[in-house]
Amino acid sequence: MGVPKNKTSRHKKGSRRSHHHATTMAYSKCSNCGELKLNHRVCPDCGHYNKKQVIATDEL
C-alpha cells in the first residue's frame, strides 16, 4: 500500500474538496398545471410530460 510521504496541507485538502458542495435542485413550472416539478421528469401533480399526458390521474 502507498503511504503518504508528507502531510497534506489544509489548502491542498480544501482545493481537492472544492467540488464536494451540495447543489440546489433545478425546478421548473409544469406547462399543464403550473406546479413546480423537477426538470426532465413527469409532473407528480397532473402526470404530464412534454405537454403530453403520460400517467393517468387516477394512478397518482
C-alpha atoms as an extended CHARMM CRD file, in Angstrom:
* protein
*
        60  EXT
         1         1  MET       CA              0.0000000000        0.0000000000        0.0000000000  PROA      1               0.0000000000
         2         2  GLY       CA              1.1000000000        3.5200000000       -0.6920000000  PROA      2               0.0000000000
         3         3  VAL       CA              1.8880000000        5.6860000000        2.2900000000  PROA      3               0.0000000000
         4         4  PRO       CA              1.9100000000        9.4940000000        2.0650000000  PROA      4               0.0000000000
         5         5  LYS       CA              5.4060000000       10.9390000000        2.4070000000  PROA      5               0.0000000000
         6         6  ASN       CA              4.2710000000       14.3690000000        3.6130000000  PROA      6               0.0000000000
         7         7  LYS       CA              1.2900000000       15.8490000000        5.4270000000  PROA      7               0.0000000000
         8         8  THR       CA             -1.4700000000       17.1790000000        3.1520000000  PROA      8               0.0000000000
         9         9  SER       CA             -1.9090000000       20.8900000000        3.8360000000  PROA      9               0.0000000000
        10        10  ARG       CA             -5.2660000000       22.4930000000        4.5730000000  PROA      10              0.0000000000
        11        11  HSD       CA             -5.0890000000       24.3810000000        1.2740000000  PROA      11              0.0000000000
        12        12  LYS       CA             -4.4050000000       21.2420000000       -0.7750000000  PROA      12              0.0000000000
        13        13  LYS       CA             -7.1710000000       19.3530000000        1.0220000000  PROA      13              0.0000000000
        14        14  GLY       CA             -9.6140000000       22.2520000000        0.5960000000  PROA      14              0.0000000000
        15        15  SER       CA             -8.7560000000       22.6230000000       -3.1050000000  PROA      15              0.0000000000
        16        16  ARG       CA             -9.4450000000       18.9400000000       -3.6750000000  PROA      16              0.0000000000
        17        17  ARG       CA            -12.7660000000       19.1320000000       -1.8290000000  PROA      17              0.0000000000
        18        18  SER       CA            -13.9070000000       22.3580000000       -3.5100000000  PROA      18              0.0000000000
        19        19  HSD       CA            -16.3520000000       20.4820000000       -5.7630000000  PROA      19              0.0000000000
        20        20  HSD       CA            -17.8990000000       18.4020000000       -2.9650000000  PROA      20              0.0000000000
        21        21  HSD       CA            -20.5320000000       21.0040000000       -2.0610000000  PROA      21              0.0000000000
        22        22  ALA       CA            -24.2490000000       20.3470000000       -2.3560000000  PROA      22              0.0000000000
        23        23  THR       CA            -26.0680000000       21.7740000000       -5.3680000000  PROA      23              0.0000000000
        24        24  THR       CA            -29.6010000000       23.0830000000       -5.4590000000  PROA      24              0.0000000000
        25        25  MET       CA            -32.2850000000       21.1910000000       -7.3360000000  PROA      25              0.0000000000
        26        26  ALA       CA            -33.4740000000       22.7560000000      -10.6090000000  PROA      26              0.0000000000
        27        27  TYR       CA            -37.2400000000       23.2520000000      -10.6430000000  PROA      27              0.0000000000
        28        28  SER       CA            -39.4940000000       24.4530000000      -13.4340000000  PROA      28              0.0000000000
        29        29  LYS       CA            -43.2090000000       25.0840000000      -13.8300000000  PROA      29              0.0000000000
        30        30  CYS       CA            -45.4050000000       22.3800000000      -15.3110000000  PROA      30              0.0000000000
        31        31  SER       CA            -46.7670000000       23.5060000000      -18.6740000000  PROA      31              0.0000000000
        32        32  ASN       CA            -50.1670000000       21.9790000000      -17.8550000000  PROA      32              0.0000000000
        33        33  CYS       CA            -50.9720000000       22.7910000000      -14.2230000000  PROA      33              0.0000000000
        34        34  GLY       CA            -48.2740000000       25.3330000000      -13.2880000000  PROA      34              0.0000000000
        35        35  GLU       CA            -46.9880000000       23.3920000000      -10.2630000000  PROA      35              0.0000000000
        36        36  LEU       CA            -43.2520000000       23.1800000000       -9.6130000000  PROA      36              0.0000000000
        37        37  LYS       CA            -41.6070000000       19.9660000000      -10.7890000000  PROA      37              0.0000000000
        38        38  LEU       CA            -38.0860000000       18.6680000000      -11.3300000000  PROA      38              0.0000000000
        39        39  ASN       CA            -36.6840000000       19.1990000000      -14.8150000000  PROA      39              0.0000000000
        40        40  HSD       CA            -36.9430000000       16.2670000000      -17.2570000000  PROA      40              0.0000000000
        41        41  ARG       CA            -39.4350000000       14.4530000000      -15.0260000000  PROA      41              0.0000000000
        42        42  VAL       CA            -43.1480000000       13.7500000000      -15.0850000000  PROA      42              0.0000000000
        43        43  CYS       CA            -45.2140000000       16.2470000000      -13.0920000000  PROA      43              0.0000000000
        44        44  PRO       CA            -46.2000000000       14.4950000000       -9.8520000000  PROA      44              0.0000000000
        45        45  ASP       CA            -49.3580000000       16.6080000000       -9.6280000000  PROA      45              0.0000000000
        46        46  CYS       CA            -51.0040000000       16.0530000000      -13.0150000000  PROA      46              0.0000000000
        47        47  GLY       CA            -48.9360000000       13.3430000000      -14.7630000000  PROA      47              0.0000000000
        48        48  HSD       CA            -47.9270000000       15.4130000000      -17.8070000000  PROA      48              0.0000000000
        49        49  TYR       CA            -44.5120000000       15.4130000000      -19.5020000000  PROA      49              0.0000000000
        50        50  ASN       CA            -43.5700000000       17.4010000000      -22.5990000000  PROA      50              0.0000000000
        51        51  LYS       CA            -47.1880000000       18.6280000000      -22.9760000000  PROA      51              0.0000000000
        52        52  LYS       CA            -48.4880000000       15.0440000000      -23.0990000000  PROA      52              0.0000000000
        53        53  GLN       CA            -50.4720000000       13.0030000000      -20.5720000000  PROA      53              0.0000000000
        54        54  VAL       CA            -48.2010000000       10.0670000000      -19.6750000000  PROA      54              0.0000000000
        55        55  ILE       CA            -49.6760000000        8.9580000000      -16.3400000000  PROA      55              0.0000000000
        56        56  ALA       CA            -53.4050000000        8.7400000000      -15.7150000000  PROA      56              0.0000000000
        57        57  THR       CA            -54.5040000000       10.9840000000      -12.8440000000  PROA      57              0.0000000000
        58        58  ASP       CA            -56.2850000000        8.0900000000      -11.0990000000  PROA      58              0.0000000000
        59        59  GLU       CA            -52.8920000000        6.2850000000      -10.8170000000  PROA      59              0.0000000000
        60        60  LEU       CA            -51.4450000000        9.2190000000       -8.8860000000  PROA      60              0.0000000000
